[in-house]
Amino acid sequence: MRFQLLGPLALADGTDTVVLQPSKPANLLAALLLHANSAVSAEYLQRAIWGEEQPATAKAALQTCVLRLRRLFSRHGVTTSIEAVPGGYRITAAPPTLDLLGFRDRVRRAAGLAREPEAELCALRDALALWQGSLLANVRSVVLHRDEVPRLAEERLRAVERVCDLLLGLGRCGEALVDLWTATRVHPGHERFHEQLIEALYRSGRQAQALAEYRRVKGFLLEELGVDPSPSLRRLELSILRGEDLGPAGPAAPHVIRGETVPLPATRPSTDRGAVPAMDRGAVPAADPGASPVTDRGTAAAGDRAASPVGGRGAAPVVHAVPVADRAAVPVAAPGATPVAARVAAAGTDAPTAGTDAPAAASRIGAVPAVPHFTGRAAETAAMTARLTATSPPEDDRPLTVLVSGAPGIGKSALAQHAARLVRDAFPAGQLLVPMTRADGEPRPADEVAADVAATLGASGEGRALLILDDVIDADQVRPLLTPRGEAGALPGHAVVVTSRMGLGGLIATHGGWVQRLTTFTEAESYALLLTALGAERVEAEPRAAHRLAALCGHFPAALRILTARLLTRPGLRLADAADWLGEDPLARLTLTDSPDHSVDGLFDRALGRLDPRLSEAFTHLAQGPPALLDDQGPEDEGPVPEAVRERLADAGLLEDGPPGPYRIHDLLRAHVRRTARTRDRRTEKV
């Protein structure tokens, strides 16, 4: 059960939500939650409930409101209590149980990702997704709407500003425009949004629209407020009129967390060593005497980004520099490291792609990590290692390719990484893990990946390398990388392992290679994973309970991993008790409370989000209907689902091979679809 403040005040449990009717106890609950984990004085609570003019019985009535809230909590199984403290009351909450704390926690995490703009953008969007509409719309408290709601709204606006700054800095002006058109109309007096909108229009080649928007904003400010646009807006208009290059996008926007302004570094420092942008040809910041410029864009350490002066309007373009005080933080390869590992350490993980003027996403290419507690897949591992170490070269001098495919969470990446570690002696140049999607799930284009790989591998002649192209979206994304030696974008002489939820049959047909399609664990493999992760002493003391836990997880590797992580944090919990607890609601409990993104529900949501909407609708129909829908004949009253649709869903890893019939849906996936497809129950309840 969790509390929702970022919208109508409500109690939520999974997809079920109870919206509280306007009442004095609702005012009290809102006031306590706004100051969760702090003692709130009775005087403040009385003002929040009744306003500035309170009845003579306010003190006694406050106690009655507390009693009614406690009864509400008991009725809905809320374990959080309202604690009486000297002079007032206190309610305890955490990010998983209160959306306001969850929002602030995600914003803080995003601030720590300033060197990884894609990851920061993803974290901020996750934070903003917690807002569910008009803030405290069902709370009738003049004091709270006067004193608290504007402060919370400002926190959200700062996060939206930062999202738009990041999108502009990454060169994704089209995405920024979607958010900015709405923001400028909802908040017409917020000049920073107008400035971002005008900048996004200009950077998109829409100069006339940008100037028209400036004139509209100028007219609004003069008519409504009697003021001129800000100096930065006026400078932006002048630069657009002159047709000037604006330089790097995205000046730093501060986060506001609980009213405290926290400055953030710029999204991307400029690498242009030419003139200061004409729109702001003011003073150039003096160079740090303790900094040594780095002229090679590909070797700028990630650590210097936060310390570099901010580029963009109001600052001169910045040369990458590594301050003397920070040089010890630059990664250094360990003695005896492979050439790839040495280059990864030297270049860091955030080096921009050389030779491009567009803002590039941070390269996350790195050495292949070890997989903890890897268990099972013995036959698949043996087959992969044999193929990767085969001496006969592929035809046409194409890269040796192995495709590992299967459902989301089935263990594709783990198998690829484990096999790569086993054959590392056959690849003296090292092994690289190459993510093929950005932090927000968008695919990385092949030319960007090829440039990053080339920059990491460096000059040829150091032997073969093994590349894991992880989480490929479709064949077109990887096909240019698997061309014969000498063609643009090719990865000549290396071995490539591709992991993908898709079958990629077209890729195999045109480029050859071997396919390793993964399914769920066998019962023996599931039990072996529990033994390895939890320890033989704990598992062998309750073997029947261990088998039951594996069955409740559907022998699904991702579910088993999440389960073992939860059990490792509770070493005193008996496996039989854990099985009873998990059996009550497997989907809700196969999640890590301190990391909600690691959940079976989240995994399936992200997988279904990649589907074409019509295909997603068809899959929802299949999962909600009887198993006969998957048969070639279909139910008598409905007929079969077209085979082409079923084949596409099977290719996407969402349908497994039977029995019964040619296809089946995993029980966890079917339960997830049925649960999320229900219309959210927006019941209201009087406190």
ABEGO torsion letter per residue (X at the ends): XBBBABEBBBBBBEABBBBBBBBAAAAAAAAAAAABGBBBBAAAAAAAAAEABBBAAAAAAAAAAAAAAAAAAAAAGBABBBBBBBGEBBBBBBAAABAAAAAAAAAAAAAAAAABAAAAAAAAAAAAAABAEBBGAABBBAAAAAAAAAAAAAAAAAAAAAAAAAAAAAGBAAAAAAAAAAAAAABAABAAAAAAAAAAAAAAGBAAAAAAAAAAAAAAAAAAAGBBBBAAAAAAAAAAAAGBBAEBBGBBBBBBBGGBBBBBBBABBBABABBBBAABABBBBBBBAABBBBABAAABBAAAAAABBBBEBGBBBBBBBBBAAAAAABBBBBBGBBAAAAAAAAAEAABBBBGBABBBBBBABBBBBBBBGBBEGAAAAAAAAAAAABABBBBGGBBBBBBBBEBBGAGAAAAAAAAAAAAAAABAAEBBBBBABBAAGBBBBAAAAAAAAAAAAEBBGAEBBBBBBBGBABAAAAAAAABBBGBBGBBBGBBBBBBBABAGAAAAAAAEEBBBBBBBBBAAAAAAAAAAAAEAAAAAABAAAAAAAAAAAGGBAAAAAAAAAAAAABAABBAAAAAAAAAABAAAABBBAABAABBAAAAAAAAAAABBAAAAAAAAAAAABBAAAABAAEBAAAEBBBAAAAAAAAAAGABBBOOBEABBBBAAAAAAAAAAABBBBBBBBBX
